[in-house]
Amino acid sequence: MAGAVPAIHQPFAFFRSTTMASNNQGNNQGGKSGSSNRGFASMDPQRQREIASQGGRAAHEKGTAHEFSSEEAREAGRKGGMARSQNNRSNNASNKK
């Protein structure tokens, strides 16, 4: 194929190709309605990490991955800490009522 994009630049190409056949299988397992063995969230955590790391490697190779500087990381941590603190304060206030 001329001009085909390598699979490494298509992070979920492997996932799509391996799951297409299984998408036609029955979703109703053990009588549970509304549950499915399809999709990223239903995979075991190890498989999710493998797929996510493929995307991360592709982004780094492509040059579109963002790497936090120490200043950016510090600011993100500060914002997270403030949000957590504010959330705790509101939870404590509502528990006292």
Salt bridges, closest charged atoms under 4 A:
GLU50 OE1 - ARG47 NH1 3.11
GLU67 OE2 - HIS60 ND1 3.44
GLU71 OE1 - ARG74 NH1 2.48
GLU72 OE2 - HIS66 NE2 3.31
GLU75 OE2 - ARG78 NH2 2.73
